[in-house]
Amino acid sequence: MIGSLGGKPVLQIHANAQIAARAYLCADAQGHHPDTDAQIKQLTAWVDQAGVQGLPMIWIHDQRLVGKQIVKSLEAALDRAQLRKQ
């Protein structure tokens, strides 16, 4: 498995996930033809290693926030990150 989301391989979440990922990377490269399948594997491995459990996923410093967040949660995470910098 090269990455999972909710226990399901990332690229099996929907039927066109691989195609969509390839299209994104090609558009991002803007005419450069990178090895998109290798990049997809690298990115999905990162997702798996990061322990992504759902979307949206937000990192603020070393804090991982999963799912929809209210403004107060984001502000609190930013405040904690600022305190850790001092």
Order of alpha helices (4+ residues) and beta strands (2+ residues): beta-beta-alpha-alpha-beta-beta-alpha
